[in-house]
């Protein structure tokens, strides 16, 4: 009796497992199609037709049988837009686990489980039990029915296709910057760092360490806003000074200055931009807020290999000659000559570099669009075409005596070394040299006549530790890279310097006038007569001596050579 009952139970368990697996595959396909429908917006007639054609008939019959078993045979059959995966590709452990859970919940399933239920005295559900009342089954059937929408179905009816909240619009694209900040065609937004620094160059004086400290601690934008709005006084200045700065700020217009710079072919370079020379940061709080640059080359690249040549405005012809000679030699060796564009030594240095088709930079104490001095307007325009013209002050600003002095710190910090050609005790070029010493740059001087008052400042600088230089090779040896050495210096080599020491002794023993015997020459040279005769014949072959009877005398060539050697000493 037990054997007869076990066989139908085992067969019934196999049928129920097959139905559960098939039903589970249909539900999984329906859920997959539902997700794809949400993401891809399926439901178009052509896609539905393709899905119906792609589904095998036997799978459609299985789906219909699953709906009839649940009591929903008259409902719409779910259709699949894609060919389903075969059951053997699914996760077998997950399938077994799901079948076991479903069998436990329904009280049916595997025969061994049913046998255990009978032995325990529990009721065994019949084969004709209706499972359609389970909410889990109803939910799966409804999701399967919504998986493939019909042609007349609107996507707005589905919860997933409801109107979604609109995404925020992306921020508007910023205008394309020019090749360099503040250059031709560039745009500066209100409140930007570059605009704030351009504003501060109109308000603060160059080299103002207090203003530089404000910018370092608060930022250029905050300092510019405080000055423009007339806010509370910042630390480090009096009320009177703050009122003066606010009055300047009320008249400043960075947009106007930048527009004027673009018209003049000038760009504004500020710290943090690619063209900013990093060596200017050695000035600390006194570094420039920004530099107005006129010219095409890159200021940062040129400053990496540059030397300053400065000196007196009222220089002598010797000073102008030495400045032009040094600048031309530096330009021939690939170095950039930096000076102030003034009369005297500055102008001579610029002309020497330009004459050698070299690179030169003029650092002005006024706006770069208004050359100063007026007599050098053509020279500064030529420098702007072939090199660079640089200044801290905005376009149109005028120079003052104090601005000339403060400008020199930029020349010292921008270059590797400073050469002073001529300078009196009160010359402004000595300010540049002392600033270079404080910054750890090389300081050099060209000596002049000891009685010249225009070279007295240079001589004092040399006594204070500066290096004496006389040509471009010596300058490059000091500021250049390892191995760039100046040639060794020595006097001319005379023909008698090439003689053997014994021959030179015999030659020196001959009298300047008249003849001498071989014995006399031997006694004067401290050698034997035979050795003296041998050396005399050697000197005769070289043209130094000649024989007259029994005696020997110097030739005219030997006398001239001896006098030249005495003059060289």
TIDREN-383612 format. One record per residue (C-alpha): residue number from 1; x, y, z; residue in one letter. Coordinates in nm, 2 decimals, m for minus. Layout:
REM residues N
 resi      X      Y      Z resn
  NUM      X      Y      Z    A
...
END
This chain:
REM residues 569
 resi      X      Y      Z resn
    1   0.00   0.00   0.00    X
    2   0.29   0.23   0.08    X
    3   0.46   0.16  m0.25    X
    4   0.14   0.23  m0.45    X
    5   0.09   0.56  m0.27    X
    6   0.46   0.67  m0.30    X
    7   0.46   0.64  m0.68    X
    8   0.17   0.89  m0.75    X
    9   0.31   1.12  m0.48    X
   10   0.65   1.12  m0.65    X
   11   0.50   1.17  m0.99    X
   12   0.28   1.46  m0.86    X
   13   0.59   1.62  m0.69    X
   14   0.78   1.61  m1.02    X
   15   0.49   1.77  m1.21    X
   16   0.45   2.04  m0.94    X
   17   0.82   2.12  m0.95    X
   18   0.82   2.15  m1.32    X
   19   0.52   2.38  m1.31    X
   20   0.68   2.59  m1.03    X
   21   1.01   2.62  m1.23    X
   22   0.82   2.71  m1.55    X
   23   0.60   2.96  m1.36    X
   24   0.91   3.11  m1.19    X
   25   1.08   3.15  m1.53    X
   26   0.78   3.34  m1.67    X
   27   0.77   3.57  m1.37    X
   28   1.14   3.64  m1.39    X
   29   1.11   3.71  m1.76    X
   30   0.82   3.94  m1.69    X
   31   1.01   4.13  m1.43    X
   32   1.31   4.17  m1.66    X
   33   1.10   4.30  m1.94    X
   34   0.93   4.54  m1.70    X
   35   1.27   4.69  m1.60    X
   36   1.38   4.71  m1.96    X
   37   1.05   4.87  m2.05    X
   38   1.11   5.14  m1.79    X
   39   1.47   5.21  m1.90    X
   40   1.43   5.18  m2.28    X
   41   1.07   5.29  m2.32    X
   42   0.95   4.97  m2.49    X
   43   0.59   4.90  m2.59    X
   44   0.62   5.02  m2.96    X
   45   0.41   4.80  m3.20    X
   46   0.71   4.68  m3.39    X
   47   0.90   4.57  m3.08    X
   48   0.59   4.39  m2.95    X
   49   0.54   4.21  m3.28    X
   50   0.91   4.11  m3.28    X
   51   0.87   3.97  m2.93    X
   52   0.56   3.77  m3.02    X
   53   0.74   3.62  m3.33    X
   54   1.05   3.54  m3.12    X
   55   0.86   3.35  m2.85    X
   56   0.84   2.98  m2.92    X
   57   0.48   2.83  m2.93    X
   58   0.56   2.58  m2.66    X
   59   0.65   2.86  m2.41    X
   60   0.33   3.05  m2.49    X
   61   0.13   2.73  m2.41    X
   62   0.32   2.69  m2.08    X
   63   0.24   3.05  m1.99    X
   64  m0.13   2.99  m2.07    X
   65  m0.14   2.68  m1.86    X
   66   0.02   2.88  m1.57    X
   67  m0.26   3.15  m1.60    X
   68  m0.54   2.89  m1.61    X
   69  m0.39   2.72  m1.29    X
   70  m0.42   3.06  m1.11    X
   71  m0.77   3.12  m1.22    X
   72  m0.69   3.40  m1.47    X
   73  m0.70   3.22  m1.80    X
   74  m0.92   3.49  m1.96    X
   75  m0.66   3.76  m1.89    X
   76  m0.40   3.89  m2.14    X
   77  m0.11   3.66  m2.20    X
   78   0.22   3.82  m2.11    X
   79   0.45   3.86  m2.41    X
   80   0.82   3.89  m2.42    X
   81   1.01   4.13  m2.64    X
   82   1.33   3.92  m2.63    X
   83   1.41   3.55  m2.66    X
   84   1.43   3.41  m2.30    X
   85   1.73   3.23  m2.17    X
   86   1.71   2.85  m2.14    X
   87   1.64   2.72  m1.79    X
   88   1.97   2.55  m1.77    X
   89   2.16   2.88  m1.78    X
   90   1.98   3.01  m1.47    X
   91   2.14   2.99  m1.14    X
   92   2.07   2.63  m1.03    X
   93   2.14   2.68  m0.65    X
   94   1.90   2.97  m0.65    X
   95   1.63   2.77  m0.84    X
   96   1.66   2.48  m0.60    X
   97   1.63   2.71  m0.30    X
   98   1.33   2.89  m0.43    X
   99   1.15   2.56  m0.52    X
  100   1.22   2.43  m0.17    X
  101   1.08   2.75  m0.01    X
  102   0.77   2.74  m0.23    X
  103   0.72   2.37  m0.15    X
  104   0.74   2.44   0.23    X
  105   0.49   2.72   0.20    X
  106   0.24   2.52   0.00    X
  107   0.28   2.19   0.19    X
  108   0.37   2.01  m0.13    X
  109   0.68   1.95  m0.33    X
  110   0.93   1.69  m0.28    X
  111   0.81   1.33  m0.20    X
  112   1.04   1.29   0.09    X
  113   0.89   1.61   0.25    X
  114   0.54   1.48   0.19    X
  115   0.63   1.14   0.34    X
  116   0.75   1.31   0.65    X
  117   0.43   1.51   0.68    X
  118   0.23   1.18   0.66    X
  119   0.44   1.01   0.92    X
  120   0.40   1.31   1.15    X
  121   0.02   1.30   1.12    X
  122  m0.01   1.63   0.94    X
  123  m0.27   1.69   0.67    X
  124  m0.14   1.65   0.32    X
  125  m0.30   1.89   0.06    X
  126  m0.47   1.74  m0.23    X
  127  m0.35   1.77  m0.59    X
  128  m0.64   1.99  m0.69    X
  129  m0.56   2.26  m0.44    X
  130  m0.61   2.62  m0.58    X
  131  m0.32   2.85  m0.52    X
  132  m0.47   3.16  m0.68    X
  133  m0.57   3.30  m0.34    X
  134  m0.21   3.36  m0.25    X
  135  m0.12   3.73  m0.27    X
  136   0.23   3.65  m0.39    X
  137   0.09   3.47  m0.69    X
  138  m0.16   3.74  m0.77    X
  139   0.12   4.00  m0.76    X
  140   0.34   3.81  m0.99    X
  141   0.06   3.75  m1.24    X
  142  m0.02   4.12  m1.25    X
  143   0.34   4.21  m1.30    X
  144   0.36   3.96  m1.58    X
  145   0.05   4.11  m1.74    X
  146   0.21   4.46  m1.73    X
  147   0.55   4.35  m1.87    X
  148   0.45   4.39  m2.24    X
  149   0.20   4.68  m2.29    X
  150  m0.05   4.67  m2.57    X
  151  m0.05   4.90  m2.86    X
  152  m0.32   5.12  m2.73    X
  153  m0.17   5.15  m2.38    X
  154  m0.03   5.48  m2.28    X
  155   0.28   5.49  m2.07    X
  156   0.14   5.77  m1.85    X
  157  m0.09   5.51  m1.70    X
  158   0.19   5.31  m1.55    X
  159   0.33   5.42  m1.21    X
  160   0.69   5.40  m1.35    X
  161   0.61   5.62  m1.65    X
  162   0.47   5.91  m1.44    X
  163   0.61   6.25  m1.50    X
  164   0.96   6.28  m1.35    X
  165   1.09   6.60  m1.18    X
  166   1.28   6.81  m1.43    X
  167   1.65   6.81  m1.38    X
  168   1.82   7.15  m1.31    X
  169   1.96   7.31  m1.62    X
  170   2.34   7.30  m1.65    X
  171   2.53   7.62  m1.57    X
  172   2.59   7.84  m1.88    X
  173   2.93   7.79  m2.04    X
  174   3.19   8.05  m1.95    X
  175   3.33   8.26  m2.23    X
  176   3.65   8.11  m2.38    X
  177   3.95   8.28  m2.22    X
  178   4.21   8.45  m2.43    X
  179   4.56   8.31  m2.48    X
  180   4.67   8.50  m2.16    X
  181   4.46   8.64  m1.88    X
  182   4.37   8.99  m1.95    X
  183   4.51   8.97  m2.30    X
  184   4.36   9.08  m2.63    X
  185   4.00   8.94  m2.65    X
  186   4.00   8.82  m2.29    X
  187   3.70   8.88  m2.06    X
  188   3.72   8.93  m1.69    X
  189   3.42   8.85  m1.47    X
  190   3.32   9.09  m1.19    X
  191   3.47   8.99  m0.86    X
  192   3.74   8.76  m1.01    X
  193   4.09   8.74  m0.88    X
  194   4.24   8.90  m1.19    X
  195   3.99   9.19  m1.19    X
  196   4.05   9.25  m0.82    X
  197   4.42   9.27  m0.86    X
  198   4.39   9.50  m1.16    X
  199   4.17   9.72  m0.93    X
  200   4.43   9.72  m0.65    X
  201   4.71   9.83  m0.89    X
  202   4.51  10.15  m0.93    X
  203   4.46  10.19  m0.56    X
  204   4.77  10.07  m0.38    X
  205   5.12  10.20  m0.45    X
  206   5.38   9.96  m0.59    X
  207   5.58   9.78  m0.32    X
  208   5.32   9.85  m0.04    X
  209   5.40   9.57   0.21    X
  210   5.09   9.65   0.41    X
  211   4.86   9.61   0.12    X
  212   5.05   9.29   0.02    X
  213   4.98   9.15   0.37    X
  214   4.61   9.23   0.33    X
  215   4.60   9.04   0.00    X
  216   4.79   8.74   0.15    X
  217   4.57   8.71   0.46    X
  218   4.23   8.81   0.32    X
  219   4.26   8.76  m0.06    X
  220   4.25   9.02  m0.34    X
  221   3.88   9.00  m0.39    X
  222   3.80   9.07  m0.02    X
  223   4.04   9.36   0.00    X
  224   3.91   9.51  m0.32    X
  225   3.55   9.48  m0.19    X
  226   3.64   9.65   0.14    X
  227   3.81   9.94  m0.03    X
  228   3.54   9.98  m0.29    X
  229   3.26   9.97  m0.03    X
  230   3.44  10.19   0.22    X
  231   3.42   9.92   0.49    X
  232   3.59   9.92   0.83    X
  233   3.96  10.01   0.83    X
  234   4.20   9.73   0.79    X
  235   4.49   9.69   1.03    X
  236   4.82   9.86   0.96    X
  237   4.71  10.20   0.83    X
  238   4.57  10.52   0.99    X
  239   4.22  10.66   0.94    X
  240   4.37  10.93   0.72    X
  241   4.55  10.68   0.50    X
  242   4.24  10.45   0.48    X
  243   4.03  10.74   0.37    X
  244   4.28  10.82   0.10    X
  245   4.28  10.47  m0.03    X
  246   3.89  10.46  m0.03    X
  247   3.89  10.78  m0.23    X
  248   4.12  10.62  m0.49    X
  249   3.91  10.31  m0.49    X
  250   3.60  10.52  m0.57    X
  251   3.76  10.64  m0.89    X
  252   3.91  10.30  m1.00    X
  253   3.75  10.11  m1.28    X
  254   3.93   9.78  m1.36    X
  255   3.71   9.71  m1.66    X
  256   3.82  10.04  m1.81    X
  257   4.19   9.97  m1.74    X
  258   4.17   9.62  m1.89    X
  259   3.99   9.75  m2.20    X
  260   4.25  10.02  m2.24    X
  261   4.52   9.75  m2.21    X
  262   4.36   9.53  m2.47    X
  263   4.35   9.83  m2.71    X
  264   4.72   9.89  m2.65    X
  265   4.82   9.53  m2.69    X
  266   4.89   9.49  m2.32    X
  267   4.81   9.19  m2.10    X
  268   4.78   9.17  m1.72    X
  269   4.98   8.89  m1.56    X
  270   4.90   8.82  m1.19    X
  271   5.04   8.56  m0.94    X
  272   4.90   8.21  m1.01    X
  273   4.89   8.24  m1.39    X
  274   5.12   8.04  m1.61    X
  275   5.32   8.34  m1.72    X
  276   5.39   8.47  m1.37    X
  277   5.77   8.46  m1.28    X
  278   5.80   8.26  m0.96    X
  279   6.12   8.44  m0.85    X
  280   5.91   8.76  m0.78    X
  281   5.76   8.57  m0.49    X
  282   6.09   8.62  m0.31    X
  283   5.98   8.98  m0.24    X
  284   5.72   8.85   0.01    X
  285   5.45   9.10   0.09    X
  286   5.62   9.36  m0.13    X
  287   5.59   9.15  m0.45    X
  288   5.38   9.31  m0.73    X
  289   5.01   9.27  m0.72    X
  290   5.04   9.20  m1.09    X
  291   5.24   9.31  m1.40    X
  292   5.12   9.48  m1.71    X
  293   5.31   9.33  m2.00    X
  294   5.35   9.46  m2.35    X
  295   5.51   9.23  m2.60    X
  296   5.46   8.88  m2.74    X
  297   5.72   8.66  m2.56    X
  298   5.65   8.48  m2.23    X
  299   5.78   8.68  m1.93    X
  300   5.83   8.37  m1.72    X
  301   6.05   8.20  m1.97    X
  302   6.26   8.51  m2.04    X
  303   6.31   8.58  m1.68    X
  304   6.46   8.23  m1.62    X
  305   6.78   8.34  m1.81    X
  306   6.82   8.71  m1.75    X
  307   7.07   8.96  m1.62    X
  308   7.01   9.32  m1.52    X
  309   7.25   9.59  m1.65    X
  310   7.20   9.92  m1.47    X
  311   7.40  10.24  m1.40    X
  312   7.40  10.61  m1.39    X
  313   7.18  10.83  m1.62    X
  314   7.45  11.09  m1.66    X
  315   7.71  10.83  m1.76    X
  316   8.04  10.89  m1.94    X
  317   8.14  10.76  m2.28    X
  318   8.33  10.49  m2.10    X
  319   8.02  10.39  m1.91    X
  320   7.80  10.38  m2.22    X
  321   8.06  10.18  m2.41    X
  322   8.09   9.92  m2.14    X
  323   7.71   9.89  m2.10    X
  324   7.66   9.83  m2.47    X
  325   7.96   9.59  m2.49    X
  326   7.83   9.38  m2.19    X
  327   7.47   9.37  m2.32    X
  328   7.58   9.27  m2.67    X
  329   7.80   8.99  m2.53    X
  330   7.52   8.86  m2.31    X
  331   7.27   8.87  m2.60    X
  332   7.52   8.67  m2.82    X
  333   7.53   8.40  m2.54    X
  334   7.15   8.37  m2.53    X
  335   7.09   8.58  m2.22    X
  336   6.81   8.84  m2.17    X
  337   6.92   9.19  m2.08    X
  338   6.69   9.36  m1.83    X
  339   6.71   9.74  m1.75    X
  340   6.49  10.04  m1.67    X
  341   6.47  10.21  m2.01    X
  342   6.61  10.54  m1.87    X
  343   6.88  10.76  m2.02    X
  344   7.25  10.67  m1.98    X
  345   7.35  10.32  m1.90    X
  346   7.00  10.18  m1.93    X
  347   6.95  10.30  m2.28    X
  348   7.30  10.19  m2.39    X
  349   7.23   9.84  m2.25    X
  350   6.90   9.81  m2.44    X
  351   7.06   9.93  m2.76    X
  352   7.35   9.69  m2.73    X
  353   7.11   9.39  m2.69    X
  354   6.89   9.51  m2.98    X
  355   7.20   9.57  m3.20    X
  356   7.29   9.20  m3.16    X
  357   6.94   9.09  m3.24    X
  358   6.91   8.97  m2.88    X
  359   6.63   8.98  m2.62    X
  360   6.58   9.27  m2.38    X
  361   6.32   9.37  m2.12    X
  362   6.24   9.73  m2.00    X
  363   6.09   9.76  m1.66    X
  364   5.91  10.10  m1.64    X
  365   5.80  10.30  m1.34    X
  366   5.48  10.42  m1.52    X
  367   5.21  10.27  m1.74    X
  368   5.35  10.06  m2.02    X
  369   5.13  10.24  m2.28    X
  370   5.30  10.57  m2.21    X
  371   5.68  10.54  m2.26    X
  372   5.90  10.74  m2.02    X
  373   6.13  10.93  m2.08    X
  374   5.98  11.08  m2.39    X
  375   6.31  11.09  m2.56    X
  376   6.32  10.71  m2.55    X
  377   5.97  10.66  m2.70    X
  378   6.10  10.51  m3.02    X
  379   6.35  10.29  m2.82    X
  380   6.07  10.16  m2.60    X
  381   5.84  10.09  m2.89    X
  382   6.12   9.89  m3.05    X
  383   6.18   9.70  m2.73    X
  384   5.80   9.61  m2.73    X
  385   5.83   9.48  m3.08    X
  386   6.15   9.28  m3.02    X
  387   6.12   9.21  m2.65    X
  388   5.90   9.30  m2.35    X
  389   5.80   9.62  m2.17    X
  390   5.68   9.56  m1.81    X
  391   5.53   9.78  m1.54    X
  392   5.34   9.75  m1.21    X
  393   5.12  10.06  m1.28    X
  394   4.80  10.04  m1.48    X
  395   4.78  10.20  m1.83    X
  396   4.80  10.58  m1.83    X
  397   4.96  10.62  m1.49    X
  398   5.25  10.86  m1.45    X
  399   5.59  10.81  m1.28    X
  400   5.71  10.97  m0.96    X
  401   6.06  10.97  m0.80    X
  402   5.95  10.72  m0.53    X
  403   5.82  10.49  m0.80    X
  404   6.15  10.48  m0.98    X
  405   6.32  10.36  m0.65    X
  406   6.05  10.10  m0.58    X
  407   6.06   9.98  m0.94    X
  408   6.43   9.87  m0.89    X
  409   6.33   9.59  m0.66    X
  410   6.14   9.42  m0.95    X
  411   6.45   9.44  m1.17    X
  412   6.66   9.28  m0.89    X
  413   6.41   9.00  m0.82    X
  414   6.33   8.92  m1.18    X
  415   6.70   8.85  m1.28    X
  416   6.97   8.61  m1.18    X
  417   7.22   8.89  m1.12    X
  418   7.27   9.27  m1.14    X
  419   7.56   9.44  m1.30    X
  420   7.63   9.81  m1.21    X
  421   7.84   9.98  m1.47    X
  422   7.87  10.34  m1.34    X
  423   7.71  10.48  m1.02    X
  424   7.78  10.77  m0.79    X
  425   7.72  10.74  m0.42    X
  426   7.35  10.84  m0.45    X
  427   7.27  10.66  m0.77    X
  428   6.94  10.47  m0.79    X
  429   7.12  10.18  m0.95    X
  430   7.29  10.11  m0.61    X
  431   6.93  10.05  m0.48    X
  432   6.89   9.77  m0.73    X
  433   7.23   9.62  m0.64    X
  434   7.15   9.62  m0.26    X
  435   6.81   9.47  m0.33    X
  436   6.98   9.19  m0.53    X
  437   7.21   9.13  m0.24    X
  438   6.92   9.10   0.01    X
  439   6.74   8.85  m0.23    X
  440   7.05   8.64  m0.26    X
  441   7.12   8.73  m0.63    X
  442   7.46   8.79  m0.77    X
  443   7.59   9.14  m0.76    X
  444   7.86   9.26  m0.99    X
  445   8.04   9.59  m1.07    X
  446   8.25   9.73  m1.35    X
  447   8.54   9.93  m1.22    X
  448   8.61  10.28  m1.35    X
  449   8.88  10.54  m1.30    X
  450   8.98  10.58  m0.93    X
  451   8.94  10.96  m0.97    X
  452   8.59  10.94  m1.13    X
  453   8.30  11.04  m0.90    X
  454   8.06  10.85  m1.13    X
  455   8.24  10.52  m1.04    X
  456   8.28  10.59  m0.67    X
  457   7.95  10.40  m0.59    X
  458   8.06  10.10  m0.79    X
  459   8.40  10.09  m0.61    X
  460   8.22  10.11  m0.28    X
  461   8.00   9.82  m0.39    X
  462   8.30   9.61  m0.48    X
  463   8.46   9.67  m0.14    X
  464   8.13   9.55   0.01    X
  465   8.14   9.20  m0.15    X
  466   8.03   9.25  m0.51    X
  467   8.22   9.07  m0.78    X
  468   8.44   9.26  m1.03    X
  469   8.36   9.19  m1.39    X
  470   8.49   9.33  m1.72    X
  471   8.31   9.14  m1.99    X
  472   8.01   8.91  m2.06    X
  473   8.21   8.59  m2.02    X
  474   8.29   8.67  m1.66    X
  475   7.92   8.76  m1.60    X
  476   7.80   8.43  m1.75    X
  477   8.06   8.24  m1.54    X
  478   7.90   8.38  m1.23    X
  479   7.53   8.35  m1.31    X
  480   7.53   8.07  m1.56    X
  481   7.51   7.70  m1.53    X
  482   7.78   7.47  m1.42    X
  483   8.06   7.45  m1.67    X
  484   8.01   7.80  m1.83    X
  485   8.35   7.92  m1.74    X
  486   8.53   8.23  m1.87    X
  487   8.86   8.17  m2.06    X
  488   9.19   8.20  m1.87    X
  489   9.35   8.54  m1.90    X
  490   9.73   8.58  m1.97    X
  491   9.96   8.81  m2.16    X
  492  10.11   8.75  m2.51    X
  493  10.35   8.47  m2.56    X
  494  10.69   8.59  m2.69    X
  495  10.92   8.37  m2.91    X
  496  11.19   8.36  m2.65    X
  497  10.94   8.21  m2.40    X
  498  10.95   7.90  m2.61    X
  499  11.33   7.85  m2.57    X
  500  11.49   7.59  m2.34    X
  501  11.60   7.72  m2.01    X
  502  11.97   7.67  m2.09    X
  503  11.94   7.85  m2.42    X
  504  11.76   8.14  m2.25    X
  505  12.05   8.16  m2.00    X
  506  12.31   8.18  m2.28    X
  507  12.10   8.44  m2.47    X
  508  12.07   8.65  m2.15    X
  509  12.45   8.64  m2.10    X
  510  12.52   8.83  m2.43    X
  511  12.57   9.20  m2.40    X
  512  12.31   9.44  m2.55    X
  513  12.58   9.62  m2.75    X
  514  12.89   9.48  m2.89    X
  515  13.02   9.13  m2.92    X
  516  13.14   8.87  m2.66    X
  517  13.36   8.57  m2.69    X
  518  13.23   8.22  m2.62    X
  519  13.44   8.20  m2.30    X
  520  13.28   8.52  m2.17    X
  521  12.93   8.40  m2.26    X
  522  13.01   8.07  m2.08    X
  523  13.12   8.25  m1.76    X
  524  12.80   8.47  m1.77    X
  525  12.57   8.17  m1.82    X
  526  12.75   7.96  m1.56    X
  527  12.83   7.67  m1.80    X
  528  13.12   7.53  m2.00    X
  529  13.27   7.68  m2.31    X
  530  13.16   7.38  m2.52    X
  531  12.81   7.40  m2.40    X
  532  12.79   7.77  m2.46    X
  533  12.92   7.73  m2.81    X
  534  12.65   7.46  m2.88    X
  535  12.37   7.69  m2.75    X
  536  12.51   7.99  m2.95    X
  537  12.49   7.79  m3.27    X
  538  12.13   7.69  m3.18    X
  539  12.04   8.05  m3.12    X
  540  12.20   8.15  m3.45    X
  541  11.98   7.90  m3.63    X
  542  11.67   8.06  m3.47    X
  543  11.78   8.41  m3.56    X
  544  11.87   8.55  m3.22    X
  545  12.25   8.59  m3.25    X
  546  12.51   8.63  m3.52    X
  547  12.89   8.57  m3.52    X
  548  13.14   8.84  m3.58    X
  549  13.50   8.70  m3.61    X
  550  13.57   8.53  m3.27    X
  551  13.28   8.70  m3.10    X
  552  12.90   8.67  m3.08    X
  553  12.64   8.95  m3.07    X
  554  12.26   8.99  m3.06    X
  555  12.06   9.04  m3.37    X
  556  11.81   9.33  m3.41    X
  557  11.52   9.08  m3.37    X
  558  11.66   8.96  m3.03    X
  559  11.70   9.32  m2.91    X
  560  11.34   9.40  m3.00    X
  561  11.21   9.08  m2.83    X
  562  11.40   9.16  m2.52    X
  563  11.26   9.51  m2.49    X
  564  10.91   9.38  m2.55    X
  565  10.95   9.13  m2.27    X
  566  11.07   9.40  m2.03    X
  567  10.77   9.61  m2.13    X
  568  10.53   9.32  m2.06    X
  569  10.66   9.28  m1.71    X
END
